[in-house]
Amino acid sequence: MNQLLQEQYERLGISPEVSAFGEKIEASLKQRFEEIDARAEYNQLKVLKAMQDNRVSAECFNTTSGYGYNDLGRDTLEKVYASCFGGEDALVRPQITCGTHALALALMSNLRPGDELLSPVGKPYDTLEEVIGIRPSKGSLAEYGITYRQVDLLADGEFDYEGIRAAINERTHLVTIQRSKGYAPRKTLSVERIGKLIAFIKDIKPDVICMVDNCYGEFVEEREPIEVGADMIVGSLIKNPGGGLAPIGGYIVGKKECVENAAYRLTSPGLGKEVGASLGILQSFYQGLFLAPTVVSGALKGAIFAANIYEKLGFDVVPDGSESRHDIIQAISFHNPDALIAFCEGIQAAAPVDSYVTPEPWAMPGYDSDVIMAAGAFVQGSSIELSADGPIKPPYAVYFQGGLTWYHAKLGILKSLQKLKERKLVNLDALC
């Protein structure tokens, strides 16, 4: 590291010892980073072609209000998403408030009383528990007579194919497959594995709807789940596909009937996709999608850097430092609440916004334990920006993700390491 750069890191509170350790780890990752750059180039060209094929124009950025009838930009953007992700149709709206809302919308619009929902990959992300009714909540699927069945992964992380076969019955109408790990230190599902699981399920019951929670996985690989048989993919615009510019929003892409059902649930029967003003934020949606492959590549480099840093220090990391990547999330199990909190304080201290704030655990809505969250972001709750969070319960795992640039993600990890070093929770002496 040159002297000027070292001095800049020192001004930001990074000691020479921490910098040296980080440089050593980074040097070992050169080939992996080149592979990530090549994948980002492929996905960048894919997004560009989708925009060109659907004739995106300056008029697409115009503002609409009220009912939003004949909103060229909104309708064109949905065609772009459908082309980019391989679906027949898409619903991409600022009226979808977050990823959980997008998932709830997809489920509630495509399930009817008497249907059964199946998760063949274990327990879903915490905030979906109340949507489904695993934890009672007003308006849950359970209140509408929709039942839920779950098949856990095997101890080695593989699918329990015989358990899945036994669980599928005449009432199984929709299968939800969570691609990312959520608050569970399991492996993220690759697109290839998702495709094999869908083929197995469709062989048993061809008419079942297979929905993939695609959050945190967009543009990490060359293919998306629709290309391997998914009927629907669902995600949030303040994660990967918004590129850090989308201020709100969610998407549903897939079979035309599934998307239409979601549109009628989002607005009203008889109205569907015809209404919903874009309110002047479409340019950020388009530009964010355009930048997303590059932004995701920076976040991936940060995740791999974090995995290698903390694995070298002896902590449990998922994925490990050498595994292939299928989302931007890095799980690190500290088995110590003080280390989890110190890590999050370091991420917060590296933020461009609210860096002076100290994150503290709190009873966050939708979770069954106190959660600590570090997120000094330009968009509140944006997890494509540098962020980290974790429930204050064993194994005291933190889930790190994001970074609009690789350099910011790198600083965040070094800052987290600095916090742990200062509190004598790690020892770098033997490793530098």
Secondary structure as UniProt FT lines:
FT   HELIX           3..11
FT   TURN            12..13
FT   HELIX           16..27
FT   TURN            28..29
FT   HELIX           30..53
FT   TURN            54..55
FT   HELIX           58..61
FT   TURN            66..67
FT   TURN            69..70
FT   HELIX           72..85
FT   STRAND          89..93
FT   TURN            94..95
FT   HELIX           99..110
FT   TURN            113..114
FT   STRAND          116..119
FT   TURN            120..121
FT   TURN            126..127
FT   HELIX           128..132
FT   TURN            138..139
FT   HELIX           142..144
FT   STRAND          147..150
FT   TURN            155..156
FT   HELIX           161..167
FT   TURN            170..171
FT   STRAND          172..178
FT   HELIX           191..204
FT   TURN            206..207
FT   STRAND          209..213
FT   TURN            215..220
FT   HELIX           225..228
FT   STRAND          232..236
FT   TURN            237..238
FT   HELIX           240..242
FT   TURN            243..245
FT   STRAND          250..254
FT   HELIX           256..266
FT   TURN            269..271
FT   HELIX           272..274
FT   TURN            279..280
FT   HELIX           282..312
FT   TURN            313..314
FT   STRAND          316..318
FT   TURN            321..322
FT   STRAND          330..333
FT   HELIX           337..349
FT   TURN            355..356
FT   TURN            365..366
FT   STRAND          371..374
FT   TURN            380..381
FT   STRAND          387..391
FT   TURN            394..395
FT   STRAND          397..401
FT   HELIX           406..422
FT   TURN            423..424
FT   TURN            429..431
//
